[in-house]
Amino acid sequence: MDILDELIDKFAMTLDSELCNNADYLKATALIHELSRELTAEQAKELEDNLGRLTLAVFNAGIRSGLRLGAKIAVGLISSDK
């Protein structure tokens, strides 16, 4: 397993709980669910599936970017100690 994938798994639970405590995220989720009630069952499922894919992609990209930035900062700090 790629170390980045392993770190993503470790941070996923923490970040997921932060999202669940984010008022903007909760409001957007509620609005999307409300909108999906006006769609057919098939359309609502398709919307939910695509939003799940989008959320996962954004989540993974954010984590990877954050971890890379953290690694660069760590390398910079270690290098400046010499």
N, C-alpha and C positions, 0 to 999 in steps of 0.2 A: 504494500500500500504506500502511496506517495505521502511523504510527511505532511504536505500541505492538506491533503485530504484528511489525514489523521487529526490535524489541528482544527480543521473545519468541524469535524465531528465533536471535538472537545468543546469548542466555543458555541456550537449550535444551540445547545440547551440554554446557555446564558443569554445569548442574543434573542432567542425565541421568547424567553420570559420578559426581556426588555420590550420587545415589540408588543407583547400582550398587555403591558402597562403603559403603552404610548397612546394617548388620547386621540391623536390624529389618525393613527393606524386603525384604532377601534372604530372611529367614526367612518372612515373610508370603507372599512369592511362591512359595517352596518348598512351604508348606503348602497353598496354593491349587492348585498343580499336583498335589500328592498327592491332594487331595480330588477333583480332576477325573478322576483315574484310575478312581474308583468310579462315574462317570457314564457314560451312553451317549456315543458319539462326538458325536452331535448336541448333547446337553446340555453336554458339555465344551466344544465349540466356542462355544456360546451363552454359557457362563460366561466364557470367555476374551475373547470379543468385548465383552461388557458390562463386564468389568473393564478392558479397554483403554480403552473410552469413559470410564469413571469416572476412571481414572488421568489421562487427557488433560485432562478437565475440571478436576480438582483441580490439576494441574500448571499449566494456563493461568490459573486463578483465583489461584493462589499467586503466579505471576510478575506478573500485572497488579497485584495488591495491593502487592507489594513495590516494583514500579516507581513506583506512585502515591505510596507512602510516601517513597521516595527522592526523588521530585520535590518533595514538600512540604518535606522536610528541606532540600533544595538551595535552594528559594525562601526558606525561613526563614533560612538562613545568608547568602544574598545580601542579603536585606532587613536583616539585623542589622548588616551592614558599613556601612550608610549612616548 
